[in-house]
Amino acid sequence: MGNAWIGIDTGGTFTDLTLANVASGSYWFHKTPTTPDDASRGILQGMRELLEIAEIDPGEIGFVCHGTTLATNAILEGKWARTGMITTAGFRDVIELARQRRPNFFNLDVPKPTPPASRDLREEVTERVAHDGSVIVPLDEEAVREAAARLKARGCTAVAICFLHSYANQAHEARAAEIVREVWPDVYLCTSSGVLAEFREYERFATTSVNASLLPVIDTYLERFERGVNDLGVEREPLIMQSNGGAVSPAAVRAMPVNTFFSGPAGGVIGAAGLGTEAGFPNVVTLDMGGTSTDVALIRDGIPGKKGARDMAGFPVRTRTLDLHTIGAGGGSLAWIDPGGLLKVGPKSAGAMPGPASYGRGGELPTVTDANMVLGRLNQSALLDGRMQVFPEKGLKAIETRLCGPLGLDAVRAAAGVVEIINVNMMGAVRVISVEQGEDPRRFALMPFGGAGPLHACDIARIIGIPHIFVPQRPGILSALGLLHADTRGDFSLTRLATAEASSLAVLQDGIAQLGEKAKAWLRTERLPAQDAVYEWAADMRYVGQNFELAAALPSDRLDEATIDGLVEQFHTAHEQAYGYRMGDRPVEIVNIRLGVGVVRPVPPPDQAKAARGTLDEALIEVRPVWYPDTDFTDTPIYRRTSLPLETSFEGPAVVEQMDATTVIPPDARVLIDRFGNLMIHISIEANPEGQS
Amino acid sequence: MTAPAVDPITAEVVSRHLLSIAEEMGATLIRTSFSPNIKERADCSTALFDSRGRVIAQAQRVPVHLGSMIGAVDAIRSRFPLEDIQPGDMFVANDPYSGGGSHLPDINVIAPVFRNGEIVAYVANIAHHADVGGMVAGSEAAVCRSIFQEGLRIPPVRIMRGNKVLKDVLDIILLNSRTPDERVGDLNAQFASNHTGIRGVEALFARYGDTTDAAIDAYLEFTRRRFETAIRGVAPGTYHAEDFLDGEAEGERARIALKVTIGDGRMILDFEGSAPQLTWARNIPNQALIATVYTVAKSLLDPDVPANAGYFDAIEILAPKGSVVQPQAPAPVGCRSISCGVLGDAIAAALSQAMPEKAIAGSGPHHLAVFAGPDPRSGEYFVNYETIAGGMGARAYRDGMDAVRVHASGAANLPIEALEHAYPLRLERYALRDGSGGYGQFRGGTGVVRDYRALADGITVSLSSERQHVPALGLAGGGDGERGRFVLDPGTDEERVLKSAEADIALARNHVLSIRTPGSGAYGTLQKRDPDLLERDVREGRIPESLARPRAASAAE
């Protein structure tokens, strides 16, 4: 395997690329404009340039991992394929009825999401399977043939086959798929039992039809991307990052594009987990703050939290994803005055165009970035290492005209208010995700990244009561770096509703066998040797009559009476831990069987700083007044990040500037630069009741 | 009180802390609760009150809880002398007539927060408990004739002292539930939620010290100004509306009369002239009335206004005692959420006159069905409680939403695959009810058809509804919504239309019950509908071609 590894993260404005020589520990980084019409064009251009910069031959590339927003953008913009659906007679509206709730209780103008298959493209066929998998009404094969012909004639290119209870018996769906392929060989097709073999029809049908609608889109894209990578002279097949934090082959993504919805942010979290563990901070809250939104995630013992569902464009997409909280606020968020006179920040954003007023691209509305500039926290002449000129007077004017008048406050107080409000919004996101997972965030270090994270992290940490802030070496491109840390991972599940007792052994063992087959096929697709794979079996369980599940780990794929008893005991204990009590005499049932298959890849070495580093004084760019909540404007040394010496420490106040981010360090902070060039900031936390609890 | 001046920034920052605390309370409640109602359907809400009992922040997950803990905090403040309330106390209440509840399954738990020996705030949460006793499992059915049949009534009483649960009180609650284990779990979650809230409020006061109270006052004041600005955007005047609940006998109806007066940044809703309270459990108790008024006003005037006393205070509600919108004990109230759909329409109709550009037509409320009987598969008795959505009214500029819970109600449906696993019933059809939404320039939201086949002997059904006698009205020439209907064995010789409320009728094995929920009203005449939309409606089978074609013909002329 070649020693050159490449990570590619496509964002809305820029594509970030990382190249590591894992033999020497050298890293190279590159940024290139994203090409929205065909993202692969920008990526391939970027790869060519990066290889030139690093003077590396494409043949030396041993690993390429790509974080993609393609599926996400397609679904958000409705740029999916013309999609048909074949479903059980009497139930074509399930996908439109949804869960009978309004998406927003108070805003009556937020409609339910429009299903990818419009009603006239949803064909009903006679068939019916019961909850236990028994066939009540046989499949009308002729009806399937006719439905396929009609959908083809109406210009569909993709089809979702969604029958009731197919998780319990997939025969009808499988047979229908066979028939459709017979009459329509080049159709893009998926079945609900193939995509998500779990019960609850709306969620399964929604996930399946969204998946179907993306099949042609992702295929075209990957085709171009793969061919381009190959044409560059790269011999290795590139891998794609999934929402679950594992990278897989293009073939796997071609079958399951829904697995890539959080591909980009997942790279950042995996990177944060890798860097944190490396630097001795396995417990981390990440704060990935970009221009329009911020993602927050919790990493425990080096492992990011996961969950089984997340909404995408209003659809309940049931795939394993890292547990990320997203809030609609970032550096580009607009500050405005509400009709009652309160200062508000977000959720509207200035976006890439026109962007903050001080970028001078025609924006006239004040943003968080403008506030930071007025307060001296951002460089007032240029950003991006001097490559992008800025116009602080335009930011100041926007704040004065839009905020100062209505508030009756001066520009500095207004700007400070904008920063204070976005910080308290971030605090809310960090606290809620921690409480949801039953954790106290103060036990964790805060790891800011993204363009705006390090600018706000110390203030946010102080509000929450977190004393340690860990600013990685390259916060602006951590997602691209994180892609190099990806293992390969597939998650599979199957509903088998059965009481947890010996009489259910056959049903459960059959389910386990089916999942095992799925995993084997997947390993073959990934061309990975089965002996390298680590299997994690689990069962989602509940007390009979409950409507939600807790997961319990299965020791192996062999079940007997003793393992079932062990499983039940494990469930009682988990329930007691989560809810404070157990119901020992109540029957327990198994709902889903889950299998996670992981193939661990080697960890890339730490980024060894290439250039010889000088002293702290040599890293000093200038001294300028910077505003802090406690000390107002204070003369502050501004350092160049890439010139800072390793394994030194210094005191705040300080501002550290680098190409991709700016770190603000308040007056009472201590900073330690570790041997990798990470900044470990320690701030003092006042004792308050939160601190004593 | 000499409050220091607080600027809009500090007020906003403190408000974000308050909301964050309320959200954390909600996250704690959902994470630690037991029953699916709370865990999966999030039928719960959390709130913070100031020392005077005003709502300062609420994280409501169901609109019918909007403002609904106000009564409970007031009840505690009036029932217990201030010096009797100690740190470590918590109180519990659910009674609509003495404890600020809106129906018995919703249990409030309230705790004071102290600073320097004085109450500075209250934290409270409300959770829908799956069963609090009464004549039917689930503790709500239209057929109850008295609140005493609906379950255990809990006035505001202390449930915790010195941070220790008072077991005597707890045991009374548990003995009165069919599912006591769940009740312990859910109540513990409610206590944990309040503990989270208490810690958060204490920390907030520690951080902002004496400024905190002033900042809270300022925040309420800014909210009041915001909502007043919204009200001032509406033409001042007096607007009359009326709508009707279905009456007690077939063909009868019960009036909800409303006069809304708008002026000077305030709104007064007067329900004088409304019908006397009903003997069936479709009465609307005070807290449900308040929640519906606050919800509809917020939806139509300013959907993003924060849920606190600042905006509540701009609204005054007058309702005659003993009427359907202000029933007196012991009138039953269990099914108030269906009636609140009609109440919401009356409020929306009045406000639509005041702001025609945002007008919304009448809506189709959900229907309630409770199936019960022996399950031959397990040998156990089952109870399946389901709400089946109607549709939301069309607005002056867009189609109504199909198949949703309307106004203040919001619970989810039961998945077919979960239903068939759990009960001896099979669904034969679950579909949009074509033609049930009124036709017009903007289509009324359609209701739903849900057909159940009984797979076992001895199954009985209880049914509750509204808008089976009185349709949801269209606006500006738009068609009315179709009325709801319960039909036995449709399309067979035995087809029979049932009454709009039925108690424990037999659904014999292999027979089918079809529930057809009401659609909503349209806005504007069908002639004005965009031809492209009309073409799509026909293509998608949402409107018969015969209705669309004359329009096409006349357009060609």
Interface residues (C-beta under 8 A of the other chain):
Chain A: G90 F91 R92 D93 V94 E96 L97 A98 R99 Q100 R101 R102 N104 F105 F106 N107 L108 D109 P111 K112 S118 R119 D120 A130 H131 I136 L164 H165 Y167 F199 R200 E201 Y202 I337 D338 P339 G340 G341 L342 L343 K344 L407 G408 L409 R413 A414 A416 G417 E420 I421 V424 N425 M427 G428 R431 V432 V435 E436 G438 L497 Q546 N547 F548 A578 Y579 G580 Y581 M583 R586 N688 P689 E690 S693
Chain B: D7 P8 I9 A11 E12 V13 S15 R16 H17 L19 S20 E23 E24 A27 T28 I30 R31 T32 S33 F34 S35 P36 K39 E40 V62 P63 D181 V184 G185 N188 A189 T196 R199 G200 E202 A203 A206 R207 Y219 F222 T223 R224 R225 R226 F227 T229 A230 T295 K298 S299 D302 P303 D304 G310 I360 H366 I388 A389 M392 R395 R398 M401 D402 A403 V404 R405 G410 A411 A412 N413 P415 I416 E417 A418 E420 H421 R426 L427 E428 R429 Y430 A431 L432 V448 D451 R539 E540 G541 R542
